[in-house]
Amino acid sequence: MKTRCCIVGGGPAGMMLGYLLGRAGIDVVVLEKHADFFRDFRGDTVHPSTLQVMDELGLIDGFLRLPHQRLQKMEGKFGGETVRIADLSRLNVKYPFIAFMPQWDFLNFLREAGKRFTSLKVMMSTEAVDLLRDGERVAGVRARTADGVIDIEAELTVACDGRHSLLRERAGLSVEEIGAPMDVLWFRAGKRADDNESLFARVDPGKMMVTFDRGDYWQCAFVIPKGEYDAVKARGLPALLDDVARMAPVLKSGLSEVKSWDDMKLLTVAINRLKRWTLPGLLCIGDAAHAMSPMGGVGVNLAVQDAVATANLLAAKLERGCPSEDELDAVRRRREFPVKMTQRMQVIAQDNIVRAALRGGDQALNAPLVMRLVTAIPWLQGITARFVGVGVRPEHVQSPLAVRVE
């Protein structure tokens, strides 16, 4: 099998890039190793920057008809003190809110929308297992399907296969580890119709958690010290749920739905980035190039921004064949600054909030000065909202729209 571009990984970066290249008339294949996109506790915060991209693609009306919840004011409780982290209503953007939507709905929407492009093919249940080589150049991938192993020859291979990227490993690209002091336990709690609370984050001595109102349930993230999952598990599930109920009484009745550790999903948090994103014929983007902390929920949106930048820079060049490695590296040169700035802010937040919270002890926990200032001065809430919701150097769709549609 031959194609101009083979994208490995059907997450936000892979599906958005596949859509954009298909839209530009480039022959592109997206490989997704699972039979569907249904994986719980994947990032599902769609920020104003991504909503703007959907608008520029003419997809926003259909997208916002999908079930979702909207968040504008991000509020939390730090010790006994209520703080406002950000207010997205202050943003001068077309869609001043975060849309909470299951990631599988987002990905299915892109797949369905892309079916009108004859040049785009999405192959489910197809797992890349190795790179194909032509001398020093990456020439495609070897993939496992239900019918056996196949070779997919491609002028360009794009690794969008996540923070544990197999292609990145096979390529021998070195990763710079920045580190994170925590891991996260994701779980659902039931929600009654009359349960309403605007708090987004809760921080107590030794404990931290985030809750998202998902309409008919609460999606919860309980933060634990890095590598302490076994110790938390040894205390027992009832002890953990007691901690959750004390921090967030609104969850108490719904915690009966958490019956075993199988209802908890451990996310091992990492912040890292590649020093080099390319080899001849290969480009890494999204989590394969830079793993983000869940702080701020920015991972999905940075992945989408990477995809938009990649299509903007490479779509026209792919018409002629594989771009040179220097042309591929233009994606890193474009996206590395936003990635570094975002990761730097995540590290600052980790050092000033997460480490202080997880340190524990009997001493009262006070909100950091900067958080108290943001709460007290409303216009500062617009600055934090811009960083979270729009990000550093947002991308806009400039790649072409081809006429090759069904």
Salt bridges, closest charged atoms under 4 A:
ASP27 OD1 - ARG404 NH2 3.46
GLU32 OE2 - HIS34 ND1 2.99
GLU32 OE2 - ARG39 NH2 3.42
ASP36 OD1 - ARG39 NH1 3.39
ASP40 OD2 - ARG188 NE 3.31
ASP44 OD2 - ARG214 NH1 2.45
ASP55 OD2 - LYS94 NZ 3.27
GLU56 OE2 - HIS396 ND1 2.58
GLU75 OE2 - ARG84 NH2 2.46
ASP87 OD1 - LYS73 NZ 3.88
ASP87 OD2 - ARG90 NE 3.83
GLU112 OE2 - LYS115 NZ 2.86
GLU127 OE1 - ARG144 NH1 3.41
ASP130 OD1 - ARG170 NE 3.44
ASP151 OD1 - ARG142 NE 2.66
GLU169 OE2 - ARG170 NH1 3.39
GLU176 OE1 - ARG273 NE 3.73
ASP183 OD1 - LYS226 NZ 2.68
ASP194 OD1 - ARG192 NE 3.80
ASP195 OD1 - ARG192 NH2 3.35
GLU197 OE1 - ARG202 NH2 1.99
ASP213 OD1 - LYS191 NZ 3.72
ASP243 OD2 - ARG235 NH1 3.06
ASP243 OD1 - ARG246 NH2 2.54
ASP306 OD2 - HIS290 NE2 2.56
ASP306 OD1 - ARG335 NE 2.76
GLU325 OE2 - ARG276 NH2 2.86
ASP326 OD1 - ARG333 NH1 3.44
ASP329 OD1 - ARG332 NE 2.72
ASP329 OD2 - ARG333 NH1 3.10
GLU336 OE1 - ARG332 NH1 2.81
ASP351 OD1 - ARG355 NE 2.88
GLU395 OE2 - ARG334 NE 2.87
GLU395 OE2 - ARG335 NH1 3.17
